[in-house]
């Protein structure tokens, strides 16, 4: 039994999904890699090229060609939309459920009642005829104003005044009665309720919330958890593996959004540092699962900056070049994305695209993984590799990777 490493190049899609025109109108034009190549035609990523990036993409560029020995495929997204949080839950084996997109106004009374039923004090704040919840004096529950409106609710607290675990308990109760994609609980130290109230905003006459960037929550002592709709850590690969005594290390943004209570989670953003930590974890681990998220590619997509996107891809490629020689026949490396983030599509949101699946195993050549219907096939393959029971969702392709 060896090591299984998954590196997620966040937002690095390779072309719109077939349902994009219906699921996310406008995204049918999306192709993150194509846009980067159009802007940066001399882009050269030798390691990803060797792994079969252009094979998965379906065409060659000026400087990158098909790799005849590559093991490659691509995958649809099963989750609704194109979301980093739900994308990683899907990768780990969650079967996505269709969330609602509704203003918090439609849930405010149900949330308030549920909190009161569980012994919490509830008051309301009102602006422009819209209400949101204040629980136990120091926790606000309202619309998230940064994501697609109606997709998430925020639970925000000044952590000098209430512990994060108490805010988390309140968020879990809200999660029980709402069906939006995410309930996000976060807070920082050094701010007050007055700072939160000063960040109160109304959008489109239907949504009311605390503008995160204005709440001073990020300035110091920041803590955050994302609670997804229909997400159960017990049916995901990390919990299954650690329960069976298999070490799990999560690095980068995945450490912040995937439950890994029995393993090691390392938050990190800089691409080179994420790759260095991945190599260190690989070298010090006798056996186990490593998943690394390279977030800066996604951030470059949000910034609509293909120059920075290129730089981050080159850094990731260099890290992979250092990692691959360390692998033996016992080990597997898989490089993928979680959705697209086309820098040239004309907006700064994620795009609903197929993602590459690029596999390296020393001595394995020319394997075609085909087009997978869900990224959960990765989590299922990881569990199969370690001989544990499968996650909730996905079909293992481990038999295709046998030497």
N, C-alpha and C positions, 0 to 999 in steps of 0.2 A: 504494500500500500504506500503510495507516494503523496504528492501534493497536487492540488488542483487550484490554479490561479485564474481568476476572472478579472480582466481590466475593462472597465466601462468608460469609453470616450464619450462623455456626456454631450448629447445633442448632435452627434455625428451621423446623421442619416444619409441614406444613399438613394433616395427617390420616394415620391409620394406613394402611400398605400392606395389600393384600388378603391377604397371607400372614402378617400379624403374629400372628394367634392361634396359628399353628403354629410359626412361626420364633422368636417371642418372646412366649410366652403372657402376657397382661396388656396387651401393647402395642396390642391391637385397640381399646382405649379411648383411645389417645393422639391428641391433636391440640394441638400446642403453641400455634398461633395462636388456636385456639378458647378454650383455657384462659386465655391472656393477656387476650383480649377479655372473657371472663366476669369476670375480676378487675379489669380496667381498661376498662370500657365506653366511656369517653370518649377512648380512645387515638386519636390522629390522626397518621398518618405520610404527609404529603402527597406526598412524592416516590415512595415505594413504592406509594402509592395510584395515582398517575399512571402508574407502570410496570406496573400491572395485578395488584397483590398480591391484591386481593379477587376479581378474575377467576379467578386460579389457585386461590384458596381455595374458590371456588364459591358464596359468599354475601356479602352486605353486612353491615356493622356499623352501630352507631348513628352513627358519625362518618366511616366510610370506605365508599365506593361503588365500583361497577364503573367502569372506565375504557374508554370505547368505542374509543379509539385505541390501546390497549395492545397490545404484542406479547408473548404469554405462553404458557406451557405448564407442565407439571410432569413430574417424573421419579420412577421407582422407584429403589431402591437395588439394585444387582446383587450387592454384597458381602454376605457373611453377617453378620447382626446389624445394628448401627447404630454405626459406629465412625468417629471423626474421621480417624485415620491411613489406614485403608483407604478411607474415603470420598474422601479427596483423591488417593490413588493411582488410584482409579476415575475421578475427574474428569479426571486427567491422561492417561487412556487405558489403564490396566492392566485386563486381564481377570481379575477376582477368582477365586481358587481357594478351595475349601472347606477351611478349616483344621480341625485336630483341637483338642479341648479335653481335655487330659490332664494329670495331676499330673506334676511334674518327676521324681518317683520312677520313672515308667515309662521315662524317657529318660536317667536319670543315668549308667548304665553305658555306654550308647552314646556319650554326649557325652564322658565321661572317656576312653574308648578312642580316639575320634577325635582328641582333643587330644593324647593320648600318641603316636598314630601320626604326628602332625605335630611331634613334638619338644618338647612342653610337659610340665612337671612337674605332676602331679595328686595332690592329697590330698582327703580327704573330711572333712566335719564331720557329726556325727550328733546328733539330738535326738528323743526319743520314738520311736526306731526309724526315723526318716526321715533320709535323707542328702542333702547337696548338695555341689557341687564347689568346691574352692579350687584355682585354676590359677596356677602360677608365683608362689605365695605371697601374691599381692595382688589376685586377681580372684575374686569369688564368682559362681557360676552357680546359680540357684535359682528357685523360683516367684515370680512377681509377685503380691503380696498385695493390691494396690489395685484391679485390674481384676477382671472375672469370673474366679473361680478356675479355673485350667487354661487360660486363654486366652493368657497371655503368660509368658515367662521373663525374669528380670532378670539382667544381667551388671553387677556393681557393683564399683567400685574406688576407693581413695583415691589421687587423682592426684598427690599429693606423692611417692608411692612407686612408681608405674608410669605412664608416659605414656598419655594417652587413646588414641592411635593403636594402642598395644599391646593395650589392653583391647578396642578395636574389632576388631583382628585375631582375638582369641580369640572374640569374639561372632560374627564371620563364620563361624568354624569350627563353633560350636554351631548356627548357623542352617542349616548344610548337612545336619544330621542330625535336626533337629526340625521338626515340621509344625504347631506352634501358630501362631496368627495373627501374633504379634510376638515378636522377641527385642529387648529394650531394653537398650542399653549406656549407662551413665552413671556419673558420679562428680564429686567436688568436691575442693577443696584444704582443708587445715587439719584433716582428720579422719584417723583411723588404722584399722587392722584391728580394734582393740579396739572402736572405735565401731560398726563393721559388725557384729561378733559380738554386741555389746550390743543391737542392733536385730533379732536373730534371733527369729522367731516361727513357731509352728505353728498351723495353722487346720484345723478339721474332722478332725484326725487323719490327713490325707492330703497337706497342702500345707505346705511349709517354705520360708521365704525371709527376706530382709532387708527389714524395714519401711522403705520409702524415706524417709518423713518423719523417722524416728528415727535414720537413719544419718549425719546431719549432712552429707550430700552436697550439699544445696541451699544451704548457708550461705555458701559462697564458691567461686569458680572452677568453677562448675557447667558440665558439658558432657554432651550427650546425643545419641544417634542411635537411631532406630527402624528395625529391619530386619524388613520385612514378608515374609510367606510368598508366594512366587510373584511378588514385585515386582522388575522389571527396569527400571532407569532408562533404558536404551537404547531402550525402546519407548514412552516417555512423551513428552508434548508438550514439556516444557522441554529435554530433551536433543536431541530432533529439531530443535527450533527453533534452539538455540544452535549446533548442528552445521552448520546452514545459514546461519549469520551473522545470525540474527534475535535482537535483544536480549530477554532475559527478566528480569523483576524479580518476586521473590516477597516479600510483606510480611505480617507477622504470624505466626501459628502455622504457616502453610503453609511458611514459610521454614525451619522446624525439622524438617519431616517429609517434604518432597519434595526429591529430588535436583535440584540446579541447579548443577552444577560449572562450567558455562560462563557462568553468568549472575550476577545480583546477588541476594542473599538478605538481608533485613532483619528480624530478630526484633523483635517489638513486641507489647504486650498492650493498652494503653489504646485504646479505640475511636476517640476523636477523633484521637489521634496516628497510628493506622493510616490513617485517612482522609486526614489531612494528608500523610502520606508517599505515599499513592496519588496525590494531586493533584500533589505535587512531581515524582514519577516521570513522570506523564503529561506535565507541562509541559516536562520536560527531555528527553524521549524523542522522537526524530524518527519512529520506527516501533518496533513491538515488542509484546510480550505482558506484561501485568501481572496477577498474581493476588494478591488480598488476602484474608486470613482475619480476620474480626472475631470474636475468641475470647470476648469478654466476654458475648455473648449466651448462649453455651454455659455459661459459668461461672455465670450467673444461673439457668439451668435446673438445674444441679447443686445450687445453693443453694436451689432450690425457691422462688424469690423473684421473683414477677411484677412487683413494683414496680421492682426493679433491672433486670429484663428490659426493661421499658418504657423506662427511662432509656437503656439501651444501644441499643435500636432507634431512639430519637429522635436519639441522637448519630450513628448510622450514616446515618439518613435525612437529617440536616442535611449530612453530608459528601457524600452522593450529590447533594444539591441544588446543592452548589458544583462538583461534578465535571461534571455533565451539560452545562452551557452551554459547556464547553471542547471538547466533541466536535464533529467535523465529519461530513459525509456519509461520509468515509473510515474513520471509527472505529466500533467497536461496544462497548457496555457490556452485560454480562450479570450479573444479581444472582440468587443461588441460595442454597441451604443444602446441607448434607452429610448430614443426618439430623435427627431431632427430639430435643427435650429438654423434654418437657412438665413444667412446674413444678408441676402439680396432680395428677399421676398417682399420687403416693403413695410414690415412690422417687426417688433422685437419679441414676439411670442414664439413658443415652441411650434414645430411643424410636425404633422402626422406622416411620418415616413417609415419605410422599411429600414431595418438596421442590419449591418453586416455581422456575420458570425465567422470569425477567423480562428482556426485551431492549429496549435503546434504541439506535436508530440514527437520526440526524437525517433526517427525511423519510420514515421508515418507519412505517406505521400499520396496525393491525388484523390482524397476522399471528398465526395460531394454530399453535403448535408441537406441540400435542397432548400425549399422555402418552408420554414416552420410557421405554424399558425399562432404560436404564442412564445414569448420569451421565457415562459415557465419551463420550456424544454431544457433550458440551461440548468435551473435548479434541480430538475428531475435527474439530469445527467450527473450532476455533482453528487447527489444522494446515492445514485447507482454506483458511482465510482468508489464510494466508501462503504458500500454494502449495507446501507441503512434503508429504512422504509421510505417510500417516496413522499414528496410534499403533496399538498392538496391538488395541484394542477401540473400539467405538463407530461410529456412523453420523453423518456431518455433516448438519446442517440449514442450512448456509450458503445453499443455493439458495432457501430460504424468506426469507432476509434481504436479498435483492437489491433494489436500488432501481429 
